[in-house]
Amino acid sequence: MDMMPILPETELEAMAAQHLGRLLFVFGRLELNLGLALVGIRPAGEFAREIARVEKLPFEAKLCEFEALALRCHADDAVALARWRKWFAAAHDLRELKSDFAHGRWGFQNMQQQIVHASNLPGSPNLDEVRYTLDEFAAHVAGAEEVAEEFSTLRDMHPVDACHETVMENP
């Protein structure tokens, strides 16, 4: 059995930071595209007002609003509905993952080659600690990239703006 070499802590930290940076960039791109999708559903005459409204919304509110529109728009299309529901479940999981990763405390167990993420300070009764290898952490980032790519695919295959007249009766 081949053993992975033990990386120095600074190298382990640099690689973890690179993965975290990728996650934040992917999430930022998804949030931008989600916001643009919401704005694009509205009539062109409402563009300026809608930009001002949507840019103030946190990601979760944008996601929930777009989810309601997409599910209502495709209520009569079982295939589209199933694909959108699957994507929304993954997007909600991604939101939680990004929030945990971006707002947590980070450390390293160098001998185990693990990245340690803690949601509270060590010693706290509310401490929630998760450990990742670099490969596990990279897999989470790859999953985030798949969620972002699937959003574009779904918008092409099962557009929400195509039925905005019926969807936007109660904005």
C-alpha positions in Angstrom: 0.0 0.0 0.0 1.5 3.3 -1.1 1.5 6.1 1.5 0.9 9.7 0.6 3.8 11.9 1.6 3.2 14.1 4.6 3.0 17.7 3.3 4.4 20.5 5.4 1.7 22.4 7.2 2.2 25.5 5.0 1.8 23.5 1.9 -1.3 21.8 3.2 -2.7 25.2 4.2 -1.9 26.7 0.8 -3.7 23.8 -1.0 -6.7 24.0 1.3 -6.8 27.8 0.7 -6.7 27.2 -3.1 -9.7 24.9 -2.8 -11.6 27.3 -0.6 -10.9 30.1 -3.0 -12.3 28.0 -5.9 -15.4 27.2 -3.8 -16.0 30.9 -3.1 -15.5 31.9 -6.8 -17.8 29.1 -8.0 -20.5 30.2 -5.5 -20.1 33.8 -6.4 -20.6 33.0 -10.1 -23.7 31.0 -9.3 -25.1 33.8 -7.2 -24.5 36.2 -10.0 -26.2 34.0 -12.5 -29.1 33.3 -10.2 -29.6 37.1 -9.7 -29.4 37.7 -13.4 -31.9 35.0 -14.0 -34.4 36.6 -11.6 -33.9 40.0 -13.1 -34.3 38.5 -16.6 -37.7 37.1 -15.9 -39.2 40.5 -15.3 -40.4 42.7 -18.2 -37.6 45.0 -19.6 -39.4 48.1 -18.3 -38.8 46.9 -14.7 -35.1 46.2 -15.2 -33.7 49.0 -13.0 -36.2 48.4 -10.2 -35.6 44.7 -10.3 -31.8 45.0 -10.3 -32.1 47.2 -7.2 -34.4 44.7 -5.5 -32.5 41.5 -6.4 -29.0 42.8 -5.5 -30.2 43.3 -1.9 -31.3 39.8 -1.5 -29.1 37.2 0.1 -28.4 34.0 -1.8 -30.9 32.0 0.1 -33.7 34.5 -0.7 -32.7 34.5 -4.4 -32.7 30.7 -4.5 -36.1 30.4 -2.8 -37.7 32.9 -5.1 -36.3 31.3 -8.2 -37.3 27.9 -6.9 -40.9 29.0 -6.4 -41.0 30.4 -10.0 -39.3 27.3 -11.6 -41.5 24.8 -9.8 -44.7 26.7 -10.7 -43.5 27.2 -14.2 -42.9 23.5 -14.8 -45.6 22.1 -12.6 -47.1 20.2 -15.6 -43.7 18.8 -16.9 -42.6 15.9 -14.7 -39.2 15.6 -16.3 -38.4 19.3 -15.9 -39.9 19.4 -12.4 -37.7 16.4 -11.3 -34.6 18.0 -12.7 -35.2 21.4 -11.1 -36.1 19.8 -7.7 -32.9 17.8 -7.8 -30.9 20.9 -8.6 -32.6 23.0 -5.9 -31.8 20.4 -3.3 -28.2 20.4 -4.4 -28.1 24.2 -4.5 -29.5 24.5 -0.9 -26.9 22.0 0.2 -24.2 24.1 -1.5 -25.4 27.2 0.2 -25.0 25.5 3.6 -21.6 24.2 2.7 -20.4 27.6 1.5 -21.7 29.2 4.6 -20.0 26.7 6.8 -16.7 26.9 4.9 -16.7 30.7 4.7 -17.6 31.4 8.3 -15.9 28.5 10.1 -12.6 28.3 11.9 -9.8 26.3 10.1 -6.9 24.3 11.4 -4.8 21.4 10.3 -3.8 18.0 11.6 -0.6 17.7 9.8 0.3 14.1 10.7 -3.2 12.9 9.5 -3.0 15.3 6.5 -6.5 16.7 7.4 -8.1 20.0 7.2 -10.2 20.6 10.3 -13.2 22.9 10.1 -14.8 23.9 13.4 -18.1 25.9 13.6 -17.3 27.2 17.0 -14.3 27.7 19.2 -12.6 24.6 20.7 -14.0 23.8 24.1 -17.4 25.3 23.3 -20.3 22.9 24.1 -21.6 23.9 20.6 -18.5 22.8 18.8 -19.1 21.1 15.5 -15.9 19.8 13.9 -15.5 18.2 10.5 -12.3 16.8 9.1 -11.4 16.6 5.4 -8.5 15.2 3.5 -7.4 17.4 0.6 -9.1 15.0 -1.8 -12.4 15.1 0.1 -12.3 18.9 0.2 -11.5 19.0 -3.5 -14.5 16.7 -4.1 -16.8 19.2 -2.4 -15.5 22.0 -4.7 -16.0 19.8 -7.7 -19.6 19.2 -6.6 -20.1 22.9 -6.3 -18.8 23.4 -9.8 -21.3 20.7 -11.0 -24.2 22.6 -9.3 -23.2 25.8 -11.0 -22.9 24.2 -14.4 -26.2 22.4 -14.0 -28.0 25.7 -13.4 -26.9 26.9 -16.9 -27.9 23.6 -18.4 -31.3 23.6 -16.8 -32.0 27.2 -17.8 -31.3 26.2 -21.4 -33.3 22.9 -21.3 -36.2 24.0 -19.0 -36.2 27.8 -19.0 -38.2 29.6 -16.4 -38.4 32.9 -18.2 -40.3 31.2 -21.1 -43.4 31.1 -19.0 -43.0 34.3 -17.0 -46.3 35.7 -18.0 -48.1 33.0 -16.0 -45.4 32.8 -13.3 -45.2 36.5 -12.5 -48.9 37.1 -11.7 -47.9 37.5 -8.0 -44.4 38.8 -7.9 
